[in-house]
Amino acid sequence: MSHHVLVVEDEIVTRTKLVGYFENEGYKVSQADSGEQMRDIMATEKVDLVMLDINLPGEDGLMLTRELRSRSEVGIILVTGRTDSIDRIVGLEMGADDYVTKPFELRDLLVRVKNLLWRMSLVEKARDETMVEMQEDNIIRFGDWQFDINKRALTHNGLPVKLTKAEYELLVAFSSHPNVVLSRERILNMLSHRVEAPNDRTIDVLIRRMRSKMEIDPKNPQIFVTVHGEGYMFAGD
């Protein structure tokens, strides 16, 4: 089954070009010229990835990105004429997976779409792995922590701990591989949350954020353990 891509773009020439190109590449493609049309399509069809122009008339594309991410795990690539790095950073912080500026090469955008969909599929695969014993309700318990994968809920002594999409995926990857050393590259491949120029630092930043939320002493981690020269290990038990 082909992936479903939704192009949200008010410029008809750009939208038509994108729709035609990705249809020729074998994708199912829907199109919208406004946030309202986007919501209508998302409410009635399963969409795998949204290409979203942040310069839509009447609505801020960055706010639409936040709205999408708050209710969906759909892949989001921002497509815009803005070149301000602040917009790019804010867009990624709002939950976008990638960001391209006009003018762009269609082939480059296609590669980004393929890479994002591939990363998303790896996360789905990681969820299905049975490398850790779980109860039938898909809840992982370690120490005073409880991680409900289905509900995307992490609690500590019964109190909820908020996770971003990337943090959730990181915890899924680690808790599915307890006491296994994971390299930064392998961890990165398990995440669908794509950032600009992903590298080792991407994972280091995520680990640091998780330690600040979950470790008693982040400087002396007992859950997300550094294995020097190799990567990280999840030592929750």
Number of C-alpha atoms within 10 A of each C-alpha: 6 10 15 19 24 24 25 24 26 19 12 11 9 12 19 13 11 21 19 12 16 19 14 11 11 12 16 17 21 17 20 19 18 18 21 11 13 21 13 11 16 17 10 8 10 13 20 19 21 26 25 28 30 23 17 19 13 8 13 13 22 24 13 19 23 17 13 21 18 13 8 13 16 20 25 27 26 22 24 22 13 15 11 9 9 10 15 21 14 12 23 23 15 19 25 27 22 23 23 21 15 11 9 12 10 13 10 10 19 15 11 18 21 12 15 22 17 16 20 23 16 17 19 16 12 20 19 10 11 10 13 13 13 12 9 6 9 14 17 20 18 13 10 11 18 18 22 15 18 10 9 15 15 21 16 14 9 10 10 13 13 13 17 14 17 17 17 18 24 24 19 22 25 24 26 21 19 18 18 15 18 20 16 18 13 12 17 20 18 24 26 25 25 25 16 13 8 12 12 14 10 15 21 14 11 14 19 15 14 19 20 14 14 17 15 12 11 16 10 12 16 17 23 22 18 17 12 7 7 11 19 23 21 21 18 18 13
